[in-house]
Amino acid sequence: MNSSSRDTQSPAASGSPVIALTDDTFEAEVLQSTLPVFVDFWAPWCGPCRMVAPMVEELAREYAGRIKFTKLDTDKNPGVSSALGIQSIPTLVLFQGNQALDYRIGAVPKDDLRRMFDAALAKGAAAATDDQA
């Protein structure tokens, strides 16, 4: 395999904890998920996207079972990104059901994403506690 085909390989194909989405799988994997879902909107040619990818992999392992981590190649799957108005990449969005809870645009520090995840998980835990009361 040459290096150019390796660069565009699906993250999930390499044993990654990050699920590769398509326009066809977005609804089932993201909007119908019972867990919060992090979506990394990216493209293989995007330098900042490549900088973010290893950090997303690490966070996927750290938050396994609490947040589902996914990636959507905007070049190969323009439907979802167009429908959501994604104009810059990387765009990093945390969804719960069909609602975007929070997002970041560009290469951001890992701690910034952790704060985003922890706030959403805390909010979800508080909502679950309220539901039980």
N, C-alpha and C positions, 0 to 999 in steps of 0.2 A: 504494500500500500504506500502510495507516495504521500508526502507531507500535506499537500493541499487537500486531499480527500480526508485525511485524518483530522484536519482543522475544522471541517464541516460535519464531522460525524455527530450524530445525535448524542447528547450527554447521557441518556439512559443506556445507550448501547455499550458504553464503556464501564458499566457497573456503578454508575453514579447514583447517589441517593436523590438526585434531581430528575424529575420526570419530564421528558420532552413532550410538549403539547403540539397539537395541530389545530387548525380552525375547526376540524371535525370533532376533536376530543375536548375542546375547551369547556363546553357546557357541562359535560359529565364529570370531568376531572376537577373543575373549579367551581362552577355555579351550583352543582348538586352535591358538593362535598360536605360532610358533617364537620370536618376540621377547617380551621382557617387555612387559606391557600395563598402562598407567596408566589407571584409570577414575575419572572425576570424576562422582560421583553428585550430581545437582543438580536444581533446579526453577526455572522462570522467575521466580517470585515471591520467591525467596530472595535477600536483599540480599548476604550474604556470598558466595553462589555467583556473583553478578555481579561481585563484587570479585576473585574468584579467576580468573574466565574469561580475562581478558587475560594473566595470568601463565602460565596453562596453555598458551595459544596460543604465547607466547614460548618456553616450555620445549619444546613440541612441535617447534618449528623447530630449537632448539639440540640436541636429542637425536634428530633425524630419522635413521632407519635403525638406531638402536640400541634405541629404545623406541617402541612404538606408543601413541599418545595417543587416548583415547576419552572420550565423555561419555554418561551415561544419565540422561534426564529421568525422575525417580522418580514424577512424577505420571502421566505417560503410560505408564510401564512399571513397574508395581508388583510384578510377579512376581519379577524377579531381586533387587530391593532387599529385598523381604520374605523371600525364601529365604535371603539373606545376613545378615539381621538388621539392615539399615541403618535406623537410627531417627533420625539427625540428618544434616542436610546443611549445607554440603557434606561428604561423606565421600570421601576421596581414597585409592584403593587401588592398589597395584602388585601385579599378578599375574604369575606365571610358570607356565604350564600351568594346572592347576586349583588351584594353591596361592596364597594371598594372602601375599606376601613381607613387606609392610609397609603401614601405613596412617596417615592423619592425619584428624582430624575438625575441621572449622571452617576459617576463613581462616587459613592459615599463611604464613610468609615464604617467598619463592622459594628462598632458600638452604637452608631446611629440606628442601624437596622435592629440591633438587639433591643434598644429602647422602644422601637416601633412594635416589635414582637411582644415584648414583656407587657407593654401597655394594653395591647389587644387581648392577650391571654388573661391579664388581670381583670379587664372589663368583662370578658366572657365568664370568668369565675364568679365575679360579682353578680352578673345576670343570672347565672345558674343558682346561686345562693338565694337571690330574690325570688326565683321561680319556686324554690322549695319552701319558702316561708309562708 
